[in-house]
Amino acid sequence: MCCRYLVSGRVQGVFFRASTARQANRLGVTGWARNLPDGRVEVLASGEREALERFSAWLRRGPPAARVDELIAEPLPPERCADLDGFVTL
């Protein structure tokens, strides 16, 4: 399963991407996270359905210093995530 997330709120400058990578690694999710110029964080993630559900639930909360106001999730075709290996921050 492959999904793109857009996370809005206080999500830059609060170790959101690093915390996201740690959580993804715990759950066996591969992909990446990057800051966007508009203050949001974009995440591309691939994994088993249950792992992505748990990952999505975590993204809705984020790390302690973050404040997530909105999470948009967009399922993507599996081939979009075919080359992902591990989880990195960009």
SEVO-457084 format. One record per residue: x, y, z of N, C-alpha, C, O, CB in turn; residue in one letter. Coordinates in nm, 3 decimals, padded with zeros to 5 digits. Glycine has a CB too. Layout:
N
    n.xx    n.yy    n.zz   ca.xx   ca.yy   ca.zz    c.xx    c.yy    c.zz    o.xx    o.yy    o.zz   cb.xx   cb.yy   cb.zz residu
       X       Y       Z       X       Y       Z       X       Y       Z       X       Y       Z       X       Y       Z      A
...
//
This chain:
90
    n.xx    n.yy    n.zz   ca.xx   ca.yy   ca.zz    c.xx    c.yy    c.zz    o.xx    o.yy    o.zz   cb.xx   cb.yy   cb.zz residu
  00.084 -00.117  00.000  00.000  00.000  00.000  00.089  00.124  00.000  00.196  00.125  00.062 -00.096  00.000  00.122      M
  00.046  00.228 -00.069  00.125  00.350 -00.084  00.033  00.470 -00.057 -00.082  00.473 -00.101  00.190  00.359 -00.226      C
  00.085  00.570  00.016  00.003  00.685  00.049  00.089  00.810  00.059  00.204  00.806  00.102 -00.073  00.661  00.181      C
  00.031  00.922  00.018  00.093  01.054  00.033  00.015  01.130  00.139 -00.108  01.133  00.137  00.096  01.133 -00.104      R
  00.087  01.191  00.232  00.026  01.268  00.340  00.074  01.411  00.334  00.190  01.438  00.303  00.057  01.206  00.478      Y
 -00.015  01.503  00.363  00.020  01.643  00.383 -00.022  01.679  00.525 -00.138  01.667  00.561 -00.050  01.737  00.277      L
  00.075  01.723  00.604  00.052  01.751  00.745  00.065  01.902  00.767  00.168  01.961  00.735  00.151  01.672  00.836      V
 -00.040  01.964  00.823 -00.043  02.108  00.848 -00.046  02.136  00.997 -00.093  02.054  01.076 -00.164  02.172  00.779      S
  00.004  02.251  01.034  00.005  02.293  01.174  00.145  02.339  01.210  00.219  02.389  01.125 -00.041  02.179  01.268      G
  00.181  02.323  01.336  00.318  02.354  01.378  00.399  02.226  01.359  00.415  02.147  01.453  00.325  02.407  01.530      R
  00.449  02.206  01.238  00.514  02.080  01.203  00.656  02.100  01.147  00.721  02.004  01.108  00.430  02.004  01.102      V
  00.702  02.224  01.142  00.840  02.250  01.102  00.913  02.312  01.221  00.858  02.396  01.292  00.847  02.343  00.977      Q
  01.037  02.270  01.239  01.117  02.322  01.351  01.088  02.255  01.483  01.128  02.305  01.588  01.095  02.468  01.364      G
  01.018  02.142  01.480  00.982  02.070  01.603  01.022  01.922  01.594  00.965  01.838  01.664  00.830  02.082  01.630      V
  01.119  01.891  01.509  01.169  01.754  01.488  01.062  01.660  01.434  01.065  01.540  01.459  01.223  01.699  01.619      F
  00.968  01.717  01.358  00.860  01.635  01.303  00.913  01.530  01.206  00.875  01.413  01.215  00.756  01.724  01.233      F
  01.000  01.570  01.113  01.049  01.474  01.013  01.134  01.365  01.077  01.119  01.248  01.042  01.131  01.546  00.907      R
  01.221  01.401  01.170  01.305  01.300  01.237  01.218  01.204  01.319  01.242  01.084  01.319  01.409  01.369  01.328      A
  01.120  01.257  01.388  01.029  01.172  01.466  00.947  01.083  01.375  00.919  00.968  01.408  00.936  01.258  01.554      S
  00.907  01.137  01.260  00.831  01.058  01.162  00.915  00.942  01.112  00.865  00.830  01.098  00.786  01.146  01.044      T
  01.043  00.967  01.084  01.132  00.860  01.038  01.147  00.751  01.144  01.144  00.633  01.112  01.270  00.917  01.000      A
  01.163  00.791  01.270  01.175  00.691  01.377  01.048  00.607  01.388  01.055  00.485  01.402  01.204  00.760  01.511      R
  00.933  00.672  01.382  00.806  00.599  01.392  00.789  00.505  01.272  00.745  00.391  01.289  00.687  00.699  01.400      Q
  00.822  00.552  01.153  00.811  00.470  01.033  00.899  00.345  01.046  00.857  00.234  01.014  00.850  00.551  00.907      A
  01.022  00.364  01.093  01.112  00.250  01.109  01.059  00.150  01.210  01.073  00.029  01.191  01.250  00.298  01.152      N
  00.998  00.198  01.317  00.938  00.108  01.417  00.827  00.024  01.355  00.809 -00.093  01.391  00.882  00.188  01.535      R
  00.752  00.083  01.263  00.636  00.016  01.204  00.669 -00.060  01.075  00.582 -00.128  01.021  00.529  00.117  01.176      L
  00.792 -00.050  01.026  00.828 -00.116  00.902  00.776 -00.044  00.779  00.752 -00.106  00.676  00.777 -00.257  00.903      G
  00.758  00.087  00.791  00.709  00.169  00.680  00.830  00.231  00.609  00.922  00.279  00.675  00.610  00.281  00.731      V
  00.829  00.231  00.476  00.935  00.294  00.399  00.883  00.423  00.338  00.762  00.443  00.326  00.987  00.199  00.289      T
  00.975  00.512  00.300  00.934  00.636  00.235  01.022  00.752  00.270  01.140  00.735  00.298  00.794  00.668  00.270      G
  00.964  00.872  00.268  01.038  00.993  00.300  00.944  01.100  00.353  00.822  01.093  00.338  01.112  01.044  00.176      W
  01.006  01.200  00.418  00.933  01.318  00.467  01.014  01.441  00.433  01.137  01.439  00.444  00.906  01.309  00.623      A
  00.946  01.548  00.390  01.016  01.671  00.357  00.931  01.792  00.394  00.808  01.787  00.392  01.053  01.675  00.208      R
  01.000  01.901  00.429  00.933  02.027  00.455  00.892  02.090  00.323  00.965  02.081  00.224  01.024  02.123  00.535      N
  00.776  02.153  00.321  00.729  02.228  00.205  00.743  02.378  00.233  00.739  02.419  00.349  00.583  02.191  00.170      L
  00.758  02.459  00.129  00.774  02.604  00.149  00.656  02.669  00.221  00.673  02.774  00.283  00.794  02.671  00.017      P
  00.538  02.610  00.213  00.419  02.669  00.276  00.403  02.633  00.424  00.302  02.666  00.485  00.296  02.626  00.201      D
  00.503  02.564  00.482  00.499  02.530  00.625  00.446  02.391  00.655  00.452  02.347  00.770  00.415  02.629  00.695      G
  00.396  02.321  00.556  00.349  02.185  00.577  00.464  02.086  00.563  00.573  02.121  00.518  00.236  02.150  00.478      R
  00.437  01.961  00.602  00.529  01.851  00.579  00.459  01.753  00.487  00.343  01.717  00.508  00.574  01.782  00.714      V
  00.531  01.710  00.383  00.481  01.609  00.290  00.549  01.477  00.324  00.670  01.473  00.346  00.506  01.650  00.140      E
  00.470  01.370  00.327  00.521  01.236  00.358  00.472  01.140  00.250  00.354  01.139  00.216  00.476  01.189  00.500      V
  00.563  01.060  00.196  00.528  00.952  00.105  00.564  00.824  00.178  00.678  00.807  00.221  00.602  00.964 -00.034      L
  00.468  00.734  00.192  00.491  00.614  00.274  00.435  00.490  00.208  00.334  00.495  00.138  00.430  00.631  00.412      A
  00.504  00.379  00.232  00.463  00.251  00.178  00.475  00.145  00.287  00.570  00.147  00.366  00.548  00.213  00.054      S
  00.380  00.054  00.290  00.383 -00.054  00.389  00.256 -00.135  00.387  00.167 -00.112  00.304  00.408  00.001  00.528      G
  00.247 -00.228  00.478  00.126 -00.308  00.494  00.013 -00.217  00.544  00.038 -00.117  00.611  00.149 -00.426  00.593      E
 -00.110 -00.253  00.510 -00.225 -00.170  00.546 -00.229 -00.136  00.695 -00.248 -00.020  00.731 -00.354 -00.242  00.506      R
 -00.211 -00.235  00.781 -00.217 -00.211  00.926 -00.106 -00.116  00.971 -00.129 -00.029  01.055 -00.207 -00.345  01.002      E
  00.013 -00.133  00.916  00.125 -00.046  00.952  00.096  00.098  00.909  00.124  00.192  00.984  00.256 -00.096  00.887      A
  00.040  00.116  00.790  00.008  00.252  00.744 -00.107  00.313  00.824 -00.109  00.434  00.845 -00.029  00.250  00.595      L
 -00.201  00.231  00.869 -00.308  00.283  00.955 -00.250  00.335  01.086 -00.289  00.442  01.133 -00.415  00.174  00.982      E
 -00.158  00.260  01.145 -00.094  00.303  01.270 -00.007  00.426  01.246 -00.003  00.517  01.328 -00.010  00.188  01.330      R
  00.063  00.427  01.133  00.147  00.541  01.096  00.062  00.666  01.078  00.098  00.773  01.127  00.226  00.510  00.967      F
 -00.050  00.654  01.008 -00.141  00.766  00.986 -00.194  00.819  01.119 -00.203  00.940  01.138 -00.258  00.723  00.895      S
 -00.230  00.729  01.209 -00.278  00.771  01.342 -00.169  00.849  01.415 -00.198  00.948  01.482 -00.322  00.648  01.426      A
 -00.045  00.805  01.403  00.065  00.877  01.466  00.082  01.015  01.401  00.102  01.114  01.472  00.196  00.796  01.456      W
  00.075  01.022  01.268  00.089  01.151  01.198 -00.017  01.251  01.244  00.009  01.371  01.247  00.080  01.131  01.047      L
 -00.136  01.204  01.279 -00.242  01.294  01.326 -00.205  01.362  01.458 -00.254  01.470  01.488 -00.373  01.216  01.342      R
 -00.118  01.297  01.536 -00.073  01.353  01.665  00.064  01.419  01.651  00.084  01.530  01.700 -00.067  01.244  01.772      R
  00.156  01.352  01.584  00.292  01.400  01.570  00.370  01.389  01.700  00.319  01.336  01.799  00.292  01.544  01.523      G
  00.493  01.438  01.701  00.575  01.435  01.822  00.524  01.538  01.924  00.442  01.623  01.889  00.723  01.462  01.788      P
  00.571  01.530  02.048  00.519  01.618  02.154  00.524  01.767  02.124  00.430  01.839  02.161  00.594  01.594  02.277      P
  00.627  01.817  02.059  00.639  01.962  02.035  00.553  02.011  01.918  00.537  02.131  01.899  00.784  01.998  02.010      A
  00.498  01.919  01.840  00.419  01.956  01.722  00.273  01.980  01.759  00.225  01.939  01.864  00.429  01.846  01.615      A
  00.206  02.049  01.668  00.061  02.063  01.676  00.009  02.037  01.535  00.031  02.117  01.444  00.017  02.208  01.731      R
 -00.061  01.925  01.518 -00.115  01.890  01.387 -00.257  01.944  01.378 -00.345  01.905  01.455 -00.112  01.735  01.364      V
 -00.279  02.033  01.283 -00.412  02.090  01.260 -00.490  02.013  01.155 -00.613  02.005  01.162 -00.400  02.236  01.219      D
 -00.419  01.957  01.058 -00.487  01.885  00.950 -00.393  01.781  00.891 -00.274  01.805  00.875 -00.534  01.983  00.840      E
 -00.449  01.665  00.860 -00.378  01.559  00.790 -00.460  01.519  00.669 -00.574  01.475  00.682 -00.350  01.437  00.883      L
 -00.402  01.536  00.552 -00.466  01.493  00.428 -00.393  01.368  00.381 -00.271  01.369  00.366 -00.464  01.606  00.318      I
 -00.467  01.260  00.358 -00.409  01.135  00.311 -00.463  01.104  00.172 -00.583  01.112  00.147 -00.442  01.018  00.409      A
 -00.373  01.071  00.082 -00.408  01.041 -00.057 -00.348  00.906 -00.096 -00.226  00.896 -00.110 -00.359  01.154 -00.152      E
 -00.431  00.802 -00.113 -00.377  00.674 -00.159 -00.317  00.690 -00.299 -00.370  00.762 -00.383 -00.488  00.564 -00.158      P
 -00.207  00.621 -00.321 -00.140  00.626 -00.450 -00.124  00.485 -00.506 -00.130  00.388 -00.431 -00.002  00.695 -00.437      L
 -00.104  00.473 -00.637 -00.080  00.341 -00.695  00.050  00.283 -00.638  00.146  00.357 -00.618 -00.074  00.349 -00.849      P
  00.054  00.153 -00.613  00.173  00.091 -00.553  00.302  00.118 -00.630  00.408  00.128 -00.569  00.152 -00.057 -00.544      P
  00.294  00.129 -00.761  00.417  00.152 -00.838  00.482  00.287 -00.805  00.602  00.305 -00.828  00.386  00.145 -00.988      E
  00.406  00.380 -00.752  00.461  00.510 -00.712  00.561  00.495 -00.597  00.649  00.578 -00.579  00.348  00.607 -00.671      R
  00.545  00.388 -00.519  00.632  00.364 -00.403  00.725  00.245 -00.423  00.789  00.200 -00.328  00.547  00.342 -00.279      C
  00.734  00.195 -00.543  00.809  00.072 -00.570  00.956  00.080 -00.535  01.014 -00.020 -00.493  00.795  00.035 -00.715      A
  01.019  00.195 -00.549  01.162  00.207 -00.528  01.202  00.253 -00.388  01.320  00.280 -00.364  01.219  00.300 -00.628      D
  01.107  00.264 -00.298  01.138  00.312 -00.164  01.211  00.205 -00.084  01.172  00.089 -00.083  01.010  00.355 -00.091      L
  01.318  00.248 -00.018  01.399  00.156  00.062  01.435  00.228  00.192  01.515  00.321  00.191  01.527  00.110 -00.016      D
  01.376  00.185  00.302  01.398  00.254  00.428  01.312  00.378  00.436  01.221  00.396  00.355  01.545  00.289  00.445      G
  01.341  00.465  00.532  01.268  00.590  00.547  01.370  00.701  00.569  01.456  00.691  00.656  01.165  00.583  00.665      F
  01.360  00.807  00.489  01.457  00.916  00.497  01.384  01.049  00.512  01.266  01.061  00.480  01.547  00.917  00.372      V
  01.457  01.148  00.561  01.405  01.284  00.562  01.479  01.363  00.456  01.601  01.349  00.440  01.421  01.350  00.703      T
  01.405  01.444  00.384  01.464  01.524  00.275  01.465  01.670  00.314  01.511  01.754  00.235  01.385  01.504  00.144      L
//
